Amino acid sequence: MSRSVQLFDGLSDEQVKDILSTIPSKRYKKNHILIFEDDPIDRVYIVKSGILKIYRTYEDKEIILDLVKEYEVLGEVELFSKSRALSSVEVIENAEIYHLSQSDFISLIYENKTILENIFRIHHYRFETLNESIRNLTFYSAHTRVCRLLLQLLEDTKNKESTEWIIKNINQSMIASMVGVTRESVSKVFKDLQDEKILSLKPKVIQILNLDKLLEFADNY
């Protein structure tokens, strides 16, 4: 449990359960907008279940910045900086989310410095991810960008108890938005990957059939 909850890594399972038992949660349906860009932020959100997308809109075009999944955290950056929401957040798979008030969040940090260390660790990971995204957009072809994103999504969603490599609830339009190419370009890449028997497409599911070859394509295409 302690390693599952991003914000509470390093605490004992009992400590995490005690903390979560005091935090209220709400259920949200798919397509619910949890946060609008430029909204004031007065709480931290911890995802108990479901998937959310972080995105910005530029010239009527949606740009997906990241996906947030089970036990990841949202809103702590704005809460510390006292700024408004940097991006919008939408539920893309039915979710249950803990709402941690600003005062309770600050109290938790004062009570346990491990949480503050985790916040710095989370920020460092996000900074590395942003740098990798900029590098992909700057130096790599659409084909390589898509392959690298598929590998990232696999790393984020892999079920250790499963022997299959499956990505759920991610469509080609979302992938196009995340890697900065057109929907048509992603469709062409997927056709190439299917022809090479690297992946197969099912309703709401991308199944990777040959991980080694996907890795090869991500590095050399």
PLY file of the C-alpha trace (Angstrom):
ply
format ascii 1.0
element vertex 221
property float x
property float y
property float z
element edge 220
property int vertex1
property int vertex2
end_header
0.00 0.00 0.00
2.69 2.53 1.02
4.51 2.10 -2.29
1.29 2.31 -4.27
0.28 5.76 -3.05
2.64 8.14 -4.78
2.45 10.84 -2.13
2.93 8.46 0.82
5.80 6.30 -0.41
7.99 5.33 2.54
5.25 5.41 5.15
4.02 2.19 6.70
0.87 0.52 5.38
-0.82 1.29 8.68
0.10 4.99 8.44
-1.25 5.21 4.88
-4.51 3.49 5.81
-4.93 5.82 8.78
-4.37 8.89 6.59
-6.68 7.76 3.78
-9.43 6.84 6.24
-9.68 10.52 7.23
-9.83 11.91 3.66
-13.22 12.16 1.93
-13.57 10.82 -1.60
-16.01 11.41 -4.46
-16.97 9.35 -7.52
-16.91 10.87 -10.99
-18.23 9.66 -14.33
-16.26 9.60 -17.55
-16.05 13.04 -19.27
-16.42 14.97 -16.01
-14.11 18.02 -15.91
-12.47 17.93 -12.48
-10.39 21.08 -12.98
-10.60 23.87 -15.53
-7.48 25.74 -16.58
-7.08 28.94 -14.51
-9.43 27.66 -11.78
-8.33 28.50 -8.21
-6.92 25.40 -6.47
-7.71 24.88 -2.79
-7.04 21.15 -2.40
-4.90 18.21 -3.42
-6.46 15.32 -5.32
-5.36 11.70 -4.93
-6.75 9.27 -7.50
-8.17 6.18 -5.80
-9.29 4.58 -9.07
-9.82 5.50 -12.70
-7.83 7.53 -15.25
-7.71 11.28 -15.86
-6.08 13.35 -18.58
-4.26 16.63 -18.04
-4.59 18.90 -21.06
-4.45 22.46 -22.34
-6.30 24.05 -25.23
-4.43 26.16 -27.76
-6.18 27.72 -30.76
-9.11 25.33 -30.29
-6.73 22.35 -30.33
-6.44 20.03 -27.33
-2.93 19.11 -26.22
-2.73 16.21 -23.76
0.16 16.71 -21.35
-0.15 13.60 -19.21
-2.41 10.85 -17.90
-3.03 10.43 -14.17
-3.85 7.01 -12.79
-4.51 5.14 -9.56
-2.85 6.63 -6.45
-1.20 9.50 -8.31
-1.57 13.06 -7.06
-2.83 16.33 -8.59
-2.87 19.95 -7.49
0.06 20.06 -5.11
2.10 22.36 -7.40
-0.58 25.04 -7.54
-1.24 24.70 -3.83
2.39 25.40 -2.98
2.76 28.26 -5.46
-0.72 29.68 -4.72
-1.30 29.89 -8.47
-4.37 28.97 -10.47
-4.66 25.65 -12.29
-2.03 25.38 -15.00
-4.10 22.89 -17.02
-7.53 21.31 -17.24
-8.18 17.79 -15.92
-10.88 15.47 -17.30
-11.99 12.01 -16.17
-11.56 9.56 -19.06
-12.36 6.41 -17.08
-14.88 6.42 -14.20
-12.94 7.51 -11.14
-13.00 7.83 -7.39
-10.85 10.66 -6.05
-9.75 11.70 -2.57
-10.07 15.43 -1.78
-7.39 16.64 0.63
-7.94 20.21 1.84
-5.11 22.72 1.87
-4.99 22.89 5.67
-4.99 19.08 6.05
-2.31 18.78 3.37
-0.03 21.25 5.14
-0.64 19.52 8.47
0.38 16.18 6.97
3.64 17.68 5.70
4.45 19.13 9.13
3.70 15.78 10.75
5.82 13.75 8.34
8.71 15.16 6.34
8.72 12.02 4.16
5.68 13.42 2.35
7.60 16.60 1.51
10.48 14.50 0.15
7.97 12.60 -1.99
6.63 15.86 -3.40
10.13 16.84 -4.54
10.57 13.36 -6.01
7.27 13.65 -7.91
8.28 17.06 -9.26
11.65 15.71 -10.37
9.95 12.84 -12.23
7.57 15.26 -13.94
10.48 17.47 -14.96
12.29 14.48 -16.48
9.11 13.45 -18.29
8.68 16.97 -19.68
12.28 17.02 -20.90
11.76 13.66 -22.60
8.61 14.95 -24.28
10.44 18.03 -25.58
13.25 15.82 -26.86
10.79 13.55 -28.66
8.99 16.49 -30.27
12.27 18.07 -31.34
14.36 15.20 -32.65
12.20 12.18 -33.54
9.88 11.17 -36.33
6.15 10.59 -35.78
6.82 6.84 -35.93
9.41 6.98 -33.16
7.27 9.31 -31.02
4.32 6.92 -31.16
6.47 3.87 -30.34
8.09 5.64 -27.41
4.71 6.72 -26.06
3.39 3.17 -26.31
6.36 1.98 -24.25
5.72 4.70 -21.66
2.04 3.76 -21.43
2.99 0.11 -21.03
5.35 0.98 -18.19
2.65 3.01 -16.47
-0.16 0.46 -16.80
1.55 -2.96 -16.69
-0.23 -5.39 -14.42
2.49 -7.50 -12.85
0.10 -10.42 -12.48
-0.64 -10.44 -16.22
1.52 -11.96 -18.94
-0.07 -9.73 -21.60
1.08 -6.26 -22.59
-2.15 -4.28 -22.88
-2.99 -0.56 -23.00
-6.63 0.27 -22.27
-8.85 3.31 -22.88
-6.31 5.15 -25.07
-7.43 5.91 -28.60
-5.46 7.13 -31.61
-6.74 10.69 -31.32
-5.41 10.89 -27.76
-2.06 9.50 -28.87
-1.90 12.10 -31.65
-2.53 14.86 -29.11
0.15 13.52 -26.77
2.92 13.24 -29.37
2.09 16.34 -31.42
1.17 14.76 -34.77
-2.05 14.37 -36.76
-4.58 11.58 -36.24
-3.79 10.41 -39.78
-0.08 10.08 -38.95
-0.86 7.92 -35.91
-3.17 5.76 -38.03
-0.35 5.18 -40.52
2.07 4.24 -37.74
-0.44 1.81 -36.27
-0.96 0.20 -39.68
2.81 -0.30 -40.01
2.97 -1.81 -36.50
0.07 -4.13 -37.28
1.69 -5.20 -40.56
4.86 -6.01 -38.60
2.73 -7.95 -36.07
3.98 -5.70 -33.28
0.51 -4.84 -32.03
-3.15 -5.62 -32.53
-6.15 -3.35 -32.04
-9.36 -4.29 -30.29
-12.21 -2.08 -29.04
-10.64 0.27 -26.44
-7.56 -1.99 -26.21
-4.07 -1.91 -27.75
-2.28 -5.24 -27.31
1.47 -5.40 -27.82
2.41 -8.69 -29.48
6.16 -8.21 -29.85
7.74 -6.02 -27.19
11.32 -6.54 -28.39
10.46 -5.32 -31.87
8.59 -2.32 -30.47
11.71 -1.42 -28.48
13.78 -1.77 -31.64
11.44 0.49 -33.60
11.45 3.08 -30.80
15.26 3.27 -30.91
16.05 2.91 -34.60
13.14 3.91 -36.82
0 1
1 2
2 3
3 4
4 5
5 6
6 7
7 8
8 9
9 10
10 11
11 12
12 13
13 14
14 15
15 16
16 17
17 18
18 19
19 20
20 21
21 22
22 23
23 24
24 25
25 26
26 27
27 28
28 29
29 30
30 31
31 32
32 33
33 34
34 35
35 36
36 37
37 38
38 39
39 40
40 41
41 42
42 43
43 44
44 45
45 46
46 47
47 48
48 49
49 50
50 51
51 52
52 53
53 54
54 55
55 56
56 57
57 58
58 59
59 60
60 61
61 62
62 63
63 64
64 65
65 66
66 67
67 68
68 69
69 70
70 71
71 72
72 73
73 74
74 75
75 76
76 77
77 78
78 79
79 80
80 81
81 82
82 83
83 84
84 85
85 86
86 87
87 88
88 89
89 90
90 91
91 92
92 93
93 94
94 95
95 96
96 97
97 98
98 99
99 100
100 101
101 102
102 103
103 104
104 105
105 106
106 107
107 108
108 109
109 110
110 111
111 112
112 113
113 114
114 115
115 116
116 117
117 118
118 119
119 120
120 121
121 122
122 123
123 124
124 125
125 126
126 127
127 128
128 129
129 130
130 131
131 132
132 133
133 134
134 135
135 136
136 137
137 138
138 139
139 140
140 141
141 142
142 143
143 144
144 145
145 146
146 147
147 148
148 149
149 150
150 151
151 152
152 153
153 154
154 155
155 156
156 157
157 158
158 159
159 160
160 161
161 162
162 163
163 164
164 165
165 166
166 167
167 168
168 169
169 170
170 171
171 172
172 173
173 174
174 175
175 176
176 177
177 178
178 179
179 180
180 181
181 182
182 183
183 184
184 185
185 186
186 187
187 188
188 189
189 190
190 191
191 192
192 193
193 194
194 195
195 196
196 197
197 198
198 199
199 200
200 201
201 202
202 203
203 204
204 205
205 206
206 207
207 208
208 209
209 210
210 211
211 212
212 213
213 214
214 215
215 216
216 217
217 218
218 219
219 220
